[in-house]
Amino acid sequence: MNINSKMVTDNLGKTDQVNDSFTRLTNYLRSLQDRFSSFESLAESVKDNSSQVEESTNELATIIQEASASLEEVSAAIENLNVQNQKIGVT
């Protein structure tokens, strides 16, 4: 019986060690899950911000195109005025 009692005691000790290991592993996995959740949240935030940047960039590109077209019109008008002034100066 002493051998059986010793084996049971040894097995209980090993069982406690395994239970402790699984508890630590469970806690570690929960910690990883929490971190992944926070990373997922950060990734969503980055995605939203990048969409806003894309929209702003597109709006800015449109404004630049409109400004460029306006400047071309002004340049053409100034050139036309210069031509008219030269004609007036010649006559």
VEXZAMAR-901214 format. One record per residue (C-alpha): x, y, z; residue number from 1; residue in one letter. Coordinates in Angstrom, 1 decimal. Last residue first. Example, Ala and Ser with C-alpha at 12.3 -4.5 7.8 and 13.67 -1.06 7.14 Angstrom:
2
<r X="13.7" Y="-1.1" Z="7.1" nr="2" rest="s"/>
<r X="12.3" Y="-4.5" Z="7.8" nr="1" rest="a"/>
This chain:
91
<r X="-1.9" Y="102.3" Z="-84.3" nr="91" rest="t"/>
<r X="1.1" Y="100.3" Z="-83.0" nr="90" rest="v"/>
<r X="0.4" Y="101.0" Z="-79.3" nr="89" rest="g"/>
<r X="-3.3" Y="99.8" Z="-79.7" nr="88" rest="i"/>
<r X="-2.1" Y="96.6" Z="-81.3" nr="87" rest="k"/>
<r X="0.4" Y="96.0" Z="-78.5" nr="86" rest="q"/>
<r X="-2.3" Y="96.6" Z="-75.9" nr="85" rest="n"/>
<r X="-4.6" Y="94.1" Z="-77.6" nr="84" rest="q"/>
<r X="-1.8" Y="91.5" Z="-77.7" nr="83" rest="v"/>
<r X="-1.1" Y="92.2" Z="-74.0" nr="82" rest="n"/>
<r X="-4.8" Y="91.9" Z="-73.2" nr="81" rest="l"/>
<r X="-5.0" Y="88.5" Z="-74.9" nr="80" rest="n"/>
<r X="-1.9" Y="87.3" Z="-73.0" nr="79" rest="e"/>
<r X="-3.5" Y="88.5" Z="-69.8" nr="78" rest="i"/>
<r X="-6.8" Y="86.7" Z="-70.7" nr="77" rest="a"/>
<r X="-4.9" Y="83.5" Z="-71.6" nr="76" rest="a"/>
<r X="-3.0" Y="83.6" Z="-68.3" nr="75" rest="s"/>
<r X="-6.2" Y="84.2" Z="-66.3" nr="74" rest="v"/>
<r X="-7.8" Y="81.2" Z="-68.1" nr="73" rest="e"/>
<r X="-4.7" Y="79.1" Z="-67.4" nr="72" rest="e"/>
<r X="-4.8" Y="80.2" Z="-63.7" nr="71" rest="l"/>
<r X="-8.5" Y="79.1" Z="-63.5" nr="70" rest="s"/>
<r X="-7.7" Y="75.7" Z="-65.0" nr="69" rest="a"/>
<r X="-4.9" Y="75.3" Z="-62.4" nr="68" rest="s"/>
<r X="-7.1" Y="76.3" Z="-59.6" nr="67" rest="a"/>
<r X="-9.7" Y="73.8" Z="-60.7" nr="66" rest="e"/>
<r X="-7.1" Y="71.1" Z="-60.9" nr="65" rest="q"/>
<r X="-5.7" Y="72.0" Z="-57.5" nr="64" rest="i"/>
<r X="-9.1" Y="72.0" Z="-56.0" nr="63" rest="i"/>
<r X="-9.8" Y="68.5" Z="-57.4" nr="62" rest="t"/>
<r X="-6.5" Y="67.2" Z="-56.2" nr="61" rest="a"/>
<r X="-7.3" Y="68.6" Z="-52.7" nr="60" rest="l"/>
<r X="-10.6" Y="66.9" Z="-52.7" nr="59" rest="e"/>
<r X="-8.9" Y="63.6" Z="-53.7" nr="58" rest="n"/>
<r X="-6.3" Y="64.0" Z="-50.9" nr="57" rest="t"/>
<r X="-9.0" Y="64.8" Z="-48.4" nr="56" rest="s"/>
<r X="-10.9" Y="61.6" Z="-49.4" nr="55" rest="e"/>
<r X="-7.7" Y="59.5" Z="-49.2" nr="54" rest="e"/>
<r X="-6.8" Y="61.0" Z="-45.8" nr="53" rest="v"/>
<r X="-10.3" Y="60.2" Z="-44.5" nr="52" rest="q"/>
<r X="-9.9" Y="56.6" Z="-45.8" nr="51" rest="s"/>
<r X="-6.5" Y="56.4" Z="-44.2" nr="50" rest="s"/>
<r X="-8.0" Y="57.5" Z="-40.9" nr="49" rest="n"/>
<r X="-10.7" Y="54.8" Z="-41.0" nr="48" rest="d"/>
<r X="-8.1" Y="52.1" Z="-41.8" nr="47" rest="k"/>
<r X="-5.8" Y="53.4" Z="-39.0" nr="46" rest="v"/>
<r X="-8.7" Y="53.2" Z="-36.6" nr="45" rest="s"/>
<r X="-9.7" Y="49.7" Z="-37.7" nr="44" rest="e"/>
<r X="-6.0" Y="48.6" Z="-37.3" nr="43" rest="a"/>
<r X="-6.0" Y="50.1" Z="-33.8" nr="42" rest="l"/>
<r X="-9.1" Y="48.1" Z="-32.9" nr="41" rest="s"/>
<r X="-7.6" Y="45.0" Z="-34.3" nr="40" rest="e"/>
<r X="-4.4" Y="45.6" Z="-32.3" nr="39" rest="f"/>
<r X="-6.5" Y="46.1" Z="-29.1" nr="38" rest="s"/>
<r X="-8.3" Y="42.8" Z="-29.8" nr="37" rest="s"/>
<r X="-5.0" Y="41.1" Z="-30.5" nr="36" rest="f"/>
<r X="-3.7" Y="42.3" Z="-27.2" nr="35" rest="r"/>
<r X="-6.7" Y="41.1" Z="-25.3" nr="34" rest="d"/>
<r X="-6.4" Y="37.7" Z="-27.1" nr="33" rest="q"/>
<r X="-2.8" Y="37.5" Z="-26.2" nr="32" rest="l"/>
<r X="-3.6" Y="38.2" Z="-22.5" nr="31" rest="s"/>
<r X="-6.3" Y="35.5" Z="-22.7" nr="30" rest="r"/>
<r X="-3.7" Y="33.1" Z="-24.2" nr="29" rest="l"/>
<r X="-1.3" Y="33.9" Z="-21.3" nr="28" rest="y"/>
<r X="-3.9" Y="33.3" Z="-18.7" nr="27" rest="n"/>
<r X="-4.9" Y="30.0" Z="-20.3" nr="26" rest="t"/>
<r X="-1.2" Y="29.0" Z="-20.4" nr="25" rest="l"/>
<r X="-0.7" Y="29.9" Z="-16.8" nr="24" rest="r"/>
<r X="-3.8" Y="27.9" Z="-15.8" nr="23" rest="t"/>
<r X="-2.7" Y="25.0" Z="-18.0" nr="22" rest="f"/>
<r X="0.7" Y="25.0" Z="-16.3" nr="21" rest="s"/>
<r X="-0.8" Y="25.1" Z="-12.9" nr="20" rest="d"/>
<r X="-3.1" Y="22.2" Z="-13.7" nr="19" rest="n"/>
<r X="-0.2" Y="20.3" Z="-15.0" nr="18" rest="v"/>
<r X="1.8" Y="20.9" Z="-11.9" nr="17" rest="q"/>
<r X="-1.2" Y="20.0" Z="-9.7" nr="16" rest="d"/>
<r X="-1.6" Y="16.8" Z="-11.7" nr="15" rest="t"/>
<r X="2.1" Y="16.1" Z="-11.2" nr="14" rest="k"/>
<r X="1.7" Y="16.5" Z="-7.4" nr="13" rest="g"/>
<r X="-1.4" Y="14.4" Z="-7.4" nr="12" rest="l"/>
<r X="0.4" Y="11.7" Z="-9.4" nr="11" rest="n"/>
<r X="3.3" Y="11.7" Z="-6.9" nr="10" rest="d"/>
<r X="0.8" Y="11.4" Z="-4.0" nr="9" rest="t"/>
<r X="-1.0" Y="8.6" Z="-5.8" nr="8" rest="v"/>
<r X="2.2" Y="6.8" Z="-6.6" nr="7" rest="m"/>
<r X="3.4" Y="7.2" Z="-2.9" nr="6" rest="k"/>
<r X="0.1" Y="5.8" Z="-1.7" nr="5" rest="s"/>
<r X="0.3" Y="2.9" Z="-4.1" nr="4" rest="n"/>
<r X="3.8" Y="2.1" Z="-3.0" nr="3" rest="i"/>
<r X="2.9" Y="2.4" Z="0.6" nr="2" rest="n"/>
<r X="0.0" Y="0.0" Z="0.0" nr="1" rest="m"/>
